[in-house]
Amino acid sequence: MKELIEKIEHKNNQLNIAKSKVLYPQVYPHSETEIELLKFTTELLDLKKEASQETKIETQRILIFQQLSEYIRVIEKEHQYPFSIKQGLSFELFYISPLINIKNIVFFNQNGIARVIYNLTLNEKDAVKDKEQFLYFLKSKKTEAQNLNNLAELYDFYTEFRKAIIKDFCKSHL
């Protein structure tokens, strides 16, 4: 399962590089770039098709669900200071970094957030600005995680999850 995810990520990176080449037609010939795009797109689709046939993801789905449940539980507690986006040494904001790296938690070390230290911060730039929006986001993702059926859906889930966390809550912090 891990190997398939790594292959998908590698192929996705190759596709993104080929897409970047399109922006520089004076350096990269259009015909070669189009061939690369078609090749990498086809190979990525084949890998995702293979991943969609891998349905033994119960452990990963439960781990994601438990991790999000734990984050939600901690956020809902009353805190004097806001949670930290980055792991800091103060006591105010929510620590988002483990959520961004959900792939490693789910596929590689599989320990969830048992060893995560919830840091708070006094630094306004490091704070999650809208606690309610963040809670809503996590709760909706928790519900979505329960409906994952195969490895391809799990890959798309954590990829989009990471992008959404960075876009909506980290802004320029990461």
GROMACS elastic network, one bead per residue, 0.5 to 0.9 nm:
[ bonds ]
;  ai    aj funct       b0    kb
    1     4     6  0.52321   500
    1     5     6  0.63936   500
    1     6     6  0.87383   500
    1    51     6  0.82351   500
    1    54     6  0.79052   500
    1   107     6  0.81492   500
    1   151     6  0.78120   500
    2     5     6  0.51463   500
    2     6     6  0.61987   500
    2     7     6  0.86448   500
    2   107     6  0.62569   500
    2   108     6  0.76412   500
    3     6     6  0.50476   500
    3     7     6  0.61608   500
    3     8     6  0.86477   500
    4     7     6  0.50180   500
    4     8     6  0.62059   500
    4     9     6  0.86287   500
    4    47     6  0.74317   500
    4    48     6  0.88904   500
    4    50     6  0.83731   500
    4    51     6  0.70673   500
    4   151     6  0.89651   500
    5     8     6  0.50880   500
    5     9     6  0.61906   500
    5    10     6  0.85783   500
    5    47     6  0.88281   500
    5    51     6  0.80265   500
    5   107     6  0.89135   500
    5   151     6  0.81950   500
    5   152     6  0.86005   500
    5   155     6  0.72136   500
    6     9     6  0.50808   500
    6    10     6  0.60639   500
    6    11     6  0.85587   500
    7    10     6  0.50668   500
    7    11     6  0.61047   500
    7    12     6  0.84330   500
    7    44     6  0.86898   500
    7    47     6  0.75686   500
    8    11     6  0.51728   500
    8    12     6  0.59829   500
    8    13     6  0.85563   500
    8    43     6  0.88963   500
    8    44     6  0.63262   500
    8    47     6  0.61694   500
    8    48     6  0.71171   500
    8    51     6  0.88413   500
    8   155     6  0.88087   500
    9    13     6  0.61296   500
    9    14     6  0.86418   500
    9    44     6  0.89002   500
   10    13     6  0.51112   500
   10    14     6  0.63200   500
   10    15     6  0.86948   500
   11    14     6  0.50071   500
   11    15     6  0.61670   500
   11    16     6  0.86301   500
   11    40     6  0.64253   500
   11    41     6  0.82838   500
   11    43     6  0.72493   500
   11    44     6  0.58543   500
   11    47     6  0.86589   500
   12    15     6  0.50169   500
   12    16     6  0.62079   500
   12    17     6  0.86781   500
   12    40     6  0.76966   500
   12    41     6  0.82511   500
   12    44     6  0.66543   500
   13    16     6  0.50572   500
   13    17     6  0.62273   500
   13    18     6  0.86487   500
   14    17     6  0.51267   500
   14    18     6  0.62665   500
   14    19     6  0.86520   500
   14    36     6  0.88033   500
   14    37     6  0.88277   500
   14    40     6  0.67894   500
   15    18     6  0.50722   500
   15    19     6  0.61664   500
   15    20     6  0.86366   500
   15    36     6  0.77721   500
   15    37     6  0.62242   500
   15    38     6  0.89230   500
   15    39     6  0.86811   500
   15    40     6  0.54013   500
   15    41     6  0.66303   500
   15    44     6  0.82796   500
   16    20     6  0.62008   500
   16    21     6  0.87355   500
   16    37     6  0.88050   500
   17    20     6  0.50096   500
   17    21     6  0.63962   500
   18    21     6  0.50762   500
   18    22     6  0.67835   500
   18    33     6  0.62440   500
   18    34     6  0.82414   500
   18    36     6  0.63302   500
   18    37     6  0.58584   500
   18    40     6  0.82921   500
   19    22     6  0.53923   500
   19    23     6  0.74310   500
   19    33     6  0.79288   500
   19    34     6  0.89488   500
   19    36     6  0.89545   500
   19    37     6  0.68835   500
   20    23     6  0.55784   500
   20    24     6  0.75000   500
   21    24     6  0.53841   500
   21    25     6  0.70635   500
   21    27     6  0.80424   500
   21    28     6  0.61208   500
   21    29     6  0.87296   500
   21    30     6  0.86278   500
   21    33     6  0.66886   500
   22    25     6  0.59007   500
   22    28     6  0.73203   500
   22    29     6  0.85134   500
   22    30     6  0.69227   500
   22    33     6  0.65030   500
   22    34     6  0.81167   500
   23    26     6  0.88817   500
   23    28     6  0.87870   500
   24    27     6  0.55793   500
   24    28     6  0.61094   500
   24    29     6  0.85237   500
   24    30     6  0.88909   500
   25    28     6  0.50121   500
   25    29     6  0.56656   500
   25    30     6  0.58780   500
   25    33     6  0.86882   500
   26    29     6  0.69267   500
   26    30     6  0.86677   500
   28    31     6  0.86967   500
   28    32     6  0.73904   500
   28    33     6  0.67578   500
   29    32     6  0.55420   500
   29    33     6  0.62944   500
   29    34     6  0.87414   500
   30    33     6  0.51102   500
   30    34     6  0.60882   500
   30    35     6  0.86525   500
   31    34     6  0.52227   500
   31    35     6  0.63621   500
   31    36     6  0.87884   500
   32    35     6  0.51471   500
   32    36     6  0.62848   500
   32    37     6  0.86709   500
   33    36     6  0.50445   500
   33    37     6  0.61133   500
   33    38     6  0.86189   500
   34    37     6  0.50193   500
   34    38     6  0.61761   500
   34    39     6  0.85281   500
   35    38     6  0.52094   500
   35    39     6  0.60798   500
   35    40     6  0.86059   500
   36    39     6  0.50450   500
   36    40     6  0.60056   500
   36    41     6  0.83054   500
   37    40     6  0.53637   500
   37    41     6  0.59129   500
   37    42     6  0.84404   500
   38    41     6  0.51896   500
   38    42     6  0.60662   500
   38    43     6  0.85474   500
   39    42     6  0.52963   500
   39    43     6  0.61690   500
   39    44     6  0.85737   500
   40    43     6  0.50403   500
   40    44     6  0.59335   500
   40    45     6  0.84679   500
   41    44     6  0.51124   500
   41    45     6  0.61315   500
   41    46     6  0.86123   500
   42    45     6  0.51396   500
   42    46     6  0.62209   500
   42    47     6  0.87192   500
   43    46     6  0.50663   500
   43    47     6  0.62677   500
   43    48     6  0.86616   500
   44    47     6  0.50926   500
   44    48     6  0.61454   500
   44    49     6  0.85175   500
   45    48     6  0.50534   500
   45    49     6  0.60560   500
   45    50     6  0.85912   500
   46    49     6  0.50313   500
   46    50     6  0.62819   500
   46    51     6  0.86523   500
   47    50     6  0.50151   500
   47    51     6  0.61603   500
   47    52     6  0.86225   500
   47   152     6  0.87742   500
   48    52     6  0.60500   500
   48    53     6  0.87178   500
   48   151     6  0.83511   500
   48   152     6  0.56391   500
   49    52     6  0.50848   500
   49    53     6  0.66845   500
   49   152     6  0.75272   500
   50    53     6  0.53663   500
   50    54     6  0.69537   500
   50   151     6  0.87519   500
   50   152     6  0.81100   500
   51    54     6  0.51868   500
   51    55     6  0.82033   500
   51   150     6  0.69069   500
   51   151     6  0.50177   500
   51   153     6  0.83612   500
   51   155     6  0.87156   500
   52    55     6  0.70669   500
   52   149     6  0.82071   500
   52   150     6  0.52200   500
   52   151     6  0.56361   500
   52   153     6  0.71343   500
   53   150     6  0.66831   500
   53   151     6  0.75564   500
   53   152     6  0.82014   500
   54    57     6  0.75894   500
   54   149     6  0.87336   500
   54   150     6  0.55195   500
   54   151     6  0.55391   500
   54   152     6  0.78900   500
   55    58     6  0.81041   500
   55   149     6  0.60373   500
   55   151     6  0.63235   500
   56    59     6  0.79463   500
   56    60     6  0.88800   500
   56   149     6  0.83768   500
   56   150     6  0.70271   500
   56   151     6  0.78731   500
   57    60     6  0.53406   500
   57    61     6  0.60675   500
   57    62     6  0.85848   500
   57   148     6  0.82473   500
   57   149     6  0.73804   500
   57   150     6  0.63393   500
   57   151     6  0.65588   500
   57   154     6  0.80817   500
   58    61     6  0.50694   500
   58    62     6  0.60430   500
   58    63     6  0.84741   500
   58   148     6  0.88965   500
   58   149     6  0.85800   500
   59    62     6  0.52535   500
   59    63     6  0.61237   500
   59    64     6  0.87186   500
   59   106     6  0.84832   500
   60    63     6  0.50100   500
   60    64     6  0.62007   500
   60    65     6  0.85481   500
   60   106     6  0.55180   500
   60   107     6  0.72634   500
   60   110     6  0.81327   500
   60   154     6  0.83526   500
   61    64     6  0.52581   500
   61    65     6  0.61614   500
   61    66     6  0.86159   500
   61   106     6  0.83696   500
   61   145     6  0.62273   500
   61   146     6  0.66133   500
   61   147     6  0.86202   500
   61   148     6  0.70089   500
   61   149     6  0.88652   500
   61   154     6  0.78896   500
   62    65     6  0.50066   500
   62    66     6  0.60197   500
   62    67     6  0.84364   500
   62   145     6  0.83466   500
   62   146     6  0.78199   500
   63    66     6  0.51458   500
   63    67     6  0.60079   500
   63    68     6  0.85667   500
   63   105     6  0.83916   500
   63   106     6  0.66125   500
   63   110     6  0.76196   500
   63   111     6  0.82610   500
   63   112     6  0.62725   500
   64    67     6  0.50722   500
   64    68     6  0.61330   500
   64    69     6  0.84495   500
   64   102     6  0.79293   500
   64   105     6  0.85481   500
   64   106     6  0.69749   500
   64   112     6  0.75904   500
   64   142     6  0.75585   500
   64   145     6  0.68548   500
   64   146     6  0.87913   500
   65    68     6  0.53160   500
   65    69     6  0.60745   500
   65    70     6  0.86495   500
   65   141     6  0.86830   500
   65   142     6  0.55726   500
   65   143     6  0.80449   500
   65   145     6  0.62889   500
   65   146     6  0.69315   500
   66    70     6  0.61211   500
   66    71     6  0.86603   500
   66   112     6  0.77957   500
   66   113     6  0.88775   500
   66   142     6  0.85806   500
   67    70     6  0.51805   500
   67    71     6  0.63355   500
   67    72     6  0.86559   500
   67    99     6  0.85887   500
   67   112     6  0.58664   500
   67   113     6  0.61088   500
   67   114     6  0.85425   500
   67   142     6  0.88594   500
   68    71     6  0.50920   500
   68    72     6  0.60903   500
   68    73     6  0.85154   500
   68    99     6  0.84806   500
   68   138     6  0.64373   500
   68   139     6  0.75558   500
   68   141     6  0.79616   500
   68   142     6  0.59562   500
   69    72     6  0.51322   500
   69    73     6  0.60958   500
   69    74     6  0.86785   500
   69   138     6  0.84218   500
   69   139     6  0.80278   500
   69   142     6  0.72544   500
   70    73     6  0.50484   500
   70    74     6  0.62386   500
   70    75     6  0.86102   500
   70   113     6  0.80015   500
   71    74     6  0.52075   500
   71    75     6  0.61021   500
   71    76     6  0.85685   500
   71    94     6  0.89815   500
   71   113     6  0.86134   500
   71   135     6  0.88241   500
   71   138     6  0.81141   500
   72    75     6  0.51301   500
   72    76     6  0.60782   500
   72    77     6  0.88206   500
   72   135     6  0.64111   500
   72   138     6  0.69449   500
   72   139     6  0.73529   500
   73    76     6  0.53471   500
   73    77     6  0.67263   500
   74    77     6  0.54926   500
   74    78     6  0.86347   500
   74   118     6  0.82596   500
   75    78     6  0.76707   500
   75    79     6  0.82712   500
   75    83     6  0.80915   500
   75    94     6  0.73689   500
   75   131     6  0.77790   500
   75   135     6  0.73900   500
   76    79     6  0.87114   500
   76   131     6  0.89139   500
   76   135     6  0.80175   500
   78    81     6  0.89578   500
   79    82     6  0.69479   500
   79    83     6  0.84472   500
   79    91     6  0.89047   500
   79    92     6  0.73340   500
   79    93     6  0.88928   500
   79   120     6  0.85747   500
   80    91     6  0.82888   500
   80    92     6  0.68308   500
   80   120     6  0.89296   500
   81    91     6  0.62456   500
   81    93     6  0.62443   500
   81   120     6  0.61928   500
   81   121     6  0.65064   500
   81   122     6  0.67891   500
   82    91     6  0.75776   500
   82    94     6  0.63626   500
   82   119     6  0.89370   500
   82   120     6  0.57063   500
   82   121     6  0.60985   500
   82   122     6  0.73510   500
   82   123     6  0.89654   500
   82   124     6  0.85129   500
   82   127     6  0.59820   500
   82   128     6  0.68542   500
   82   129     6  0.81821   500
   82   131     6  0.83670   500
   83    86     6  0.89888   500
   83    91     6  0.73845   500
   83    95     6  0.59871   500
   83    96     6  0.86014   500
   83   118     6  0.76657   500
   83   119     6  0.62137   500
   83   121     6  0.59993   500
   83   122     6  0.88304   500
   83   126     6  0.81133   500
   83   127     6  0.57715   500
   83   128     6  0.61090   500
   83   129     6  0.89950   500
   83   131     6  0.86800   500
   84    87     6  0.62204   500
   84    88     6  0.67238   500
   84    90     6  0.84271   500
   84    91     6  0.80595   500
   84    92     6  0.62887   500
   84    96     6  0.71052   500
   84   118     6  0.81012   500
   84   119     6  0.58447   500
   84   120     6  0.50629   500
   84   121     6  0.53462   500
   84   122     6  0.85160   500
   84   123     6  0.81918   500
   84   124     6  0.89387   500
   84   125     6  0.89886   500
   84   126     6  0.53964   500
   84   128     6  0.64041   500
   85    88     6  0.83966   500
   85    93     6  0.65693   500
   85    94     6  0.56343   500
   85    97     6  0.67375   500
   85   119     6  0.87487   500
   85   120     6  0.87968   500
   85   121     6  0.87684   500
   85   125     6  0.87211   500
   85   126     6  0.52827   500
   85   127     6  0.57212   500
   85   128     6  0.60457   500
   85   169     6  0.78975   500
   85   170     6  0.65895   500
   85   173     6  0.78510   500
   85   174     6  0.89177   500
   86    93     6  0.86436   500
   86    94     6  0.80232   500
   86    95     6  0.56679   500
   86    96     6  0.63899   500
   86    97     6  0.60052   500
   86   119     6  0.83800   500
   86   126     6  0.64560   500
   86   127     6  0.84698   500
   86   170     6  0.87793   500
   86   173     6  0.79910   500
   86   174     6  0.82643   500
   87    90     6  0.88296   500
   87    94     6  0.84102   500
   87    95     6  0.56430   500
   87    96     6  0.78673   500
   87    97     6  0.70931   500
   87   117     6  0.81055   500
   87   118     6  0.78663   500
   87   119     6  0.60534   500
   87   120     6  0.82525   500
   87   121     6  0.88258   500
   87   126     6  0.89728   500
   88    91     6  0.80911   500
   88    93     6  0.88504   500
   88    95     6  0.82533   500
   88   119     6  0.61152   500
   88   120     6  0.72339   500
   88   121     6  0.67042   500
   88   126     6  0.85160   500
   89   119     6  0.67048   500
   89   120     6  0.76043   500
   89   121     6  0.72698   500
   90    93     6  0.84229   500
   90   119     6  0.64524   500
   90   120     6  0.54197   500
   90   122     6  0.64030   500
   90   123     6  0.83249   500
   91   118     6  0.85220   500
   91   119     6  0.55155   500
   91   122     6  0.67183   500
   92   119     6  0.65233   500
   92   122     6  0.55536   500
   92   123     6  0.80859   500
   92   127     6  0.76107   500
   93   118     6  0.83283   500
   93   119     6  0.62442   500
   93   122     6  0.74915   500
   93   123     6  0.83516   500
   93   124     6  0.86738   500
   93   126     6  0.71222   500
   93   128     6  0.61761   500
   93   129     6  0.88965   500
   94   118     6  0.66211   500
   94   119     6  0.62250   500
   94   120     6  0.59276   500
   94   121     6  0.80182   500
   94   126     6  0.88288   500
   94   127     6  0.69450   500
   94   128     6  0.62860   500
   94   131     6  0.87793   500
   95    98     6  0.73730   500
   95    99     6  0.84207   500
   95   116     6  0.87346   500
   95   117     6  0.79844   500
   95   118     6  0.58010   500
   95   119     6  0.58234   500
   95   120     6  0.74232   500
   95   127     6  0.88740   500
   95   128     6  0.86104   500
   96    99     6  0.54665   500
   96   100     6  0.66113   500
   96   128     6  0.86327   500
   96   165     6  0.79169   500
   96   169     6  0.85647   500
   96   170     6  0.82297   500
   97   100     6  0.51828   500
   97   101     6  0.65592   500
   97   102     6  0.89591   500
   98   101     6  0.51388   500
   98   102     6  0.63563   500
   98   105     6  0.78764   500
   98   112     6  0.88839   500
   98   113     6  0.73996   500
   98   116     6  0.76444   500
   99   102     6  0.51545   500
   99   103     6  0.88652   500
   99   105     6  0.86597   500
   99   113     6  0.89587   500
   99   161     6  0.83236   500
   99   162     6  0.72268   500
   99   165     6  0.79546   500
  100   103     6  0.81823   500
  100   158     6  0.84167   500
  100   161     6  0.75525   500
  100   163     6  0.81012   500
  100   165     6  0.67999   500
  100   166     6  0.75650   500
  101   104     6  0.58784   500
  101   105     6  0.67930   500
  101   158     6  0.86870   500
  101   162     6  0.73664   500
  102   105     6  0.50169   500
  102   106     6  0.60509   500
  102   107     6  0.84464   500
  102   112     6  0.85418   500
  102   158     6  0.64965   500
  102   159     6  0.88673   500
  102   161     6  0.85906   500
  102   162     6  0.76773   500
  103   106     6  0.52068   500
  103   107     6  0.58233   500
  103   108     6  0.74902   500
  103   155     6  0.82649   500
  103   158     6  0.65818   500
  103   159     6  0.83045   500
  104   107     6  0.53484   500
  104   109     6  0.61651   500
  104   110     6  0.73648   500
  105   108     6  0.60293   500
  105   109     6  0.54476   500
  105   111     6  0.62954   500
  105   112     6  0.54846   500
  105   113     6  0.77728   500
  106   109     6  0.69920   500
  106   110     6  0.50403   500
  106   111     6  0.78120   500
  106   112     6  0.70285   500
  107   110     6  0.60257   500
  108   111     6  0.87119   500
  109   112     6  0.79150   500
  110   113     6  0.89830   500
  111   114     6  0.63238   500
  111   115     6  0.78725   500
  112   115     6  0.78832   500
  112   116     6  0.84974   500
  113   116     6  0.50344   500
  113   117     6  0.85132   500
  114   117     6  0.86653   500
  120   127     6  0.82086   500
  121   124     6  0.76276   500
  121   126     6  0.69748   500
  121   127     6  0.67771   500
  122   125     6  0.88840   500
  122   126     6  0.80638   500
  122   127     6  0.78910   500
  123   126     6  0.54203   500
  123   127     6  0.66069   500
  124   127     6  0.51783   500
  124   128     6  0.84572   500
  124   129     6  0.83461   500
  125   128     6  0.85178   500
  125   129     6  0.89440   500
  125   173     6  0.79362   500
  126   129     6  0.88479   500
  126   170     6  0.83802   500
  126   173     6  0.73857   500
  127   130     6  0.88597   500
  127   170     6  0.88543   500
  128   131     6  0.64340   500
  128   134     6  0.77988   500
  128   169     6  0.64166   500
  128   170     6  0.77206   500
  129   133     6  0.88048   500
  129   134     6  0.86390   500
  129   169     6  0.76385   500
  130   133     6  0.53818   500
  130   134     6  0.62322   500
  130   135     6  0.86843   500
  130   169     6  0.84018   500
  131   134     6  0.50572   500
  131   135     6  0.61073   500
  131   136     6  0.85974   500
  132   135     6  0.50223   500
  132   136     6  0.60992   500
  132   137     6  0.85214   500
  133   136     6  0.50774   500
  133   137     6  0.61295   500
  133   138     6  0.86706   500
  134   137     6  0.50624   500
  134   138     6  0.62296   500
  134   139     6  0.86220   500
  134   165     6  0.88997   500
  134   168     6  0.88185   500
  134   169     6  0.76146   500
  135   138     6  0.51372   500
  135   139     6  0.60772   500
  135   140     6  0.85447   500
  136   139     6  0.51575   500
  136   140     6  0.61336   500
  136   141     6  0.85594   500
  137   140     6  0.52834   500
  137   141     6  0.62004   500
  137   142     6  0.85725   500
  137   165     6  0.89256   500
  138   141     6  0.50591   500
  138   142     6  0.59891   500
  138   143     6  0.86487   500
  139   143     6  0.63048   500
  139   144     6  0.85723   500
  140   143     6  0.51698   500
  140   144     6  0.61640   500
  140   145     6  0.86385   500
  141   145     6  0.59907   500
  141   146     6  0.87462   500
  141   157     6  0.85776   500
  141   161     6  0.77668   500
  142   145     6  0.51120   500
  142   146     6  0.67117   500
  143   146     6  0.54305   500
  143   147     6  0.71724   500
  144   147     6  0.54598   500
  144   148     6  0.70368   500
  144   157     6  0.83455   500
  145   148     6  0.55152   500
  145   154     6  0.80113   500
  145   157     6  0.75858   500
  146   149     6  0.85911   500
  148   151     6  0.81725   500
  148   152     6  0.89919   500
  148   153     6  0.58940   500
  148   154     6  0.61710   500
  148   157     6  0.81952   500
  149   152     6  0.84501   500
  149   153     6  0.66082   500
  149   154     6  0.77106   500
  150   153     6  0.54548   500
  150   154     6  0.63293   500
  150   155     6  0.87840   500
  151   155     6  0.60677   500
  151   156     6  0.85822   500
  152   155     6  0.51038   500
  152   156     6  0.62449   500
  152   157     6  0.85029   500
  153   156     6  0.50915   500
  153   157     6  0.59505   500
  153   158     6  0.87429   500
  154   158     6  0.63157   500
  154   159     6  0.84885   500
  155   158     6  0.55414   500
  155   159     6  0.60924   500
  155   160     6  0.85573   500
  156   159     6  0.51287   500
  156   160     6  0.59799   500
  156   161     6  0.82366   500
  157   160     6  0.54167   500
  157   161     6  0.58619   500
  157   162     6  0.85718   500
  158   162     6  0.60066   500
  158   163     6  0.85363   500
  159   162     6  0.53636   500
  159   163     6  0.63956   500
  159   164     6  0.87223   500
  160   163     6  0.50545   500
  160   164     6  0.60228   500
  160   165     6  0.85528   500
  161   164     6  0.51937   500
  161   165     6  0.61939   500
  161   166     6  0.86891   500
  162   165     6  0.52020   500
  162   166     6  0.62610   500
  162   167     6  0.85333   500
  163   166     6  0.52614   500
  163   167     6  0.59630   500
  163   168     6  0.83551   500
  164   167     6  0.50417   500
  164   168     6  0.56574   500
  164   169     6  0.77197   500
  165   168     6  0.54476   500
  165   169     6  0.53318   500
  165   170     6  0.64852   500
  165   171     6  0.86603   500
  166   169     6  0.56832   500
  166   171     6  0.59647   500
  166   172     6  0.82142   500
  166   173     6  0.83478   500
  166   174     6  0.71566   500
  167   170     6  0.62219   500
  167   171     6  0.54527   500
  167   172     6  0.84673   500
  168   171     6  0.63569   500
  169   173     6  0.89398   500
  170   173     6  0.52657   500
  170   174     6  0.62926   500
  171   174     6  0.71521   500
